[in-house]
Amino acid sequence: MEFFFNDALTDYKPFTTAFLGKLGVMEKQPTYASPPEIVAETIYQAATDGTSQFRYIVGEDAKMLIHMKENTNEEEYLTNIAQHFS
């Protein structure tokens, strides 16, 4: 994520500034970000469960996004995602 802090990339500055601002807000709200303990537990499970499962759902935030993706059309989904970062 070094490009976020590269002042020479001026074309990206509005996006990266908005993204980093929203990321800070999202990290403080449990509905937007899974606690690190849950992420660590899931990584451990993935590494030790003996299966070939490739993807794991981590936290309520991921479940919410998956539910939204499965129950809306693509335009609605992208609009909802864009609203989180605008």
Backbone torsions as a table, in degrees:
resi	resn	phi	psi	omega
1	MET	NA	19.9	-179.0
2	GLU	-60.9	-30.3	-178.0
3	PHE	-62.7	-21.6	177.2
4	PHE	-62.0	-27.6	-173.1
5	PHE	-109.1	11.1	179.9
6	ASN	-92.4	103.3	-176.7
7	ASP	-65.4	-17.0	179.2
8	ALA	-71.8	-20.2	-179.2
9	LEU	-90.7	66.6	-172.9
10	THR	-64.9	-29.4	-179.9
11	ASP	-63.2	-28.0	-177.7
12	TYR	-91.8	-8.6	-172.6
13	LYS	-56.7	-45.5	179.2
14	PRO	-59.9	-41.2	179.7
15	PHE	-66.9	-49.4	-175.3
16	THR	-66.2	-35.7	177.7
17	THR	-64.6	-46.5	178.9
18	ALA	-64.3	-43.2	-178.6
19	PHE	-62.3	-48.2	-178.9
20	LEU	-64.6	-36.3	177.1
21	GLY	-63.7	-45.4	179.0
22	LYS	-68.6	-36.8	179.7
23	LEU	-60.3	-41.5	177.9
24	GLY	-61.6	-41.2	177.8
25	VAL	-66.8	-45.0	-177.1
26	MET	-63.4	-37.2	-178.7
27	GLU	-64.3	-23.4	-178.4
28	LYS	-89.5	-7.3	-178.3
29	GLN	-112.2	117.9	-175.4
30	PRO	-61.0	-22.7	178.7
31	THR	-74.5	-15.5	-178.9
32	TYR	-104.1	-19.3	-175.1
33	ALA	-143.8	129.3	177.4
34	SER	-73.1	142.8	176.2
35	PRO	-63.2	147.9	-178.8
36	PRO	-57.4	-29.6	179.9
37	GLU	-64.0	-40.0	178.9
38	ILE	-67.6	-40.7	177.9
39	VAL	-62.1	-45.7	-179.8
40	ALA	-63.1	-42.8	178.2
41	GLU	-60.8	-41.0	-178.8
42	THR	-69.8	-38.6	176.5
43	ILE	-62.7	-42.8	178.1
44	TYR	-62.2	-44.8	177.7
45	GLN	-58.0	-45.8	-178.7
46	ALA	-62.3	-36.4	-177.9
47	ALA	-78.1	-21.2	-171.9
48	THR	-122.0	-0.8	-173.5
49	ASP	-80.0	-5.6	175.3
50	GLY	72.3	11.7	178.9
51	THR	-105.1	173.2	175.8
52	SER	-102.6	18.5	178.5
53	GLN	-57.4	133.0	-175.0
54	PHE	-97.2	-33.3	-177.6
55	ARG	-122.8	142.7	178.2
56	TYR	-128.4	138.4	177.1
57	ILE	-87.3	124.8	-175.1
58	VAL	-116.5	105.6	171.3
59	GLY	86.4	166.7	-178.8
60	GLU	-67.3	-30.8	179.0
61	ASP	-63.3	-42.0	178.2
62	ALA	-67.2	-40.9	178.0
63	LYS	-60.5	-40.1	179.2
64	MET	-63.2	-44.6	-179.2
65	LEU	-66.5	-40.1	177.9
66	ILE	-64.9	-43.8	178.1
67	HIS	-59.8	-44.0	179.2
68	MET	-62.0	-43.8	-179.1
69	LYS	-63.9	-39.7	-177.6
70	GLU	-76.1	-21.6	-172.3
71	ASN	-115.2	9.9	174.7
72	THR	-133.6	160.0	174.7
73	ASN	-76.3	170.2	-173.3
74	GLU	-62.3	-39.6	-179.7
75	GLU	-62.6	-44.7	178.4
76	GLU	-63.3	-42.9	-179.6
77	TYR	-60.3	-49.4	-178.8
78	LEU	-65.0	-34.9	176.1
79	THR	-63.6	-44.8	178.2
80	ASN	-61.4	-43.8	179.1
81	ILE	-63.6	-44.4	-179.9
82	ALA	-61.0	-36.6	179.4
83	GLN	-64.0	-31.5	178.6
84	HIS	-68.3	-25.3	-175.0
85	PHE	-113.9	17.1	179.4
86	SER	-112.5	NA	NA
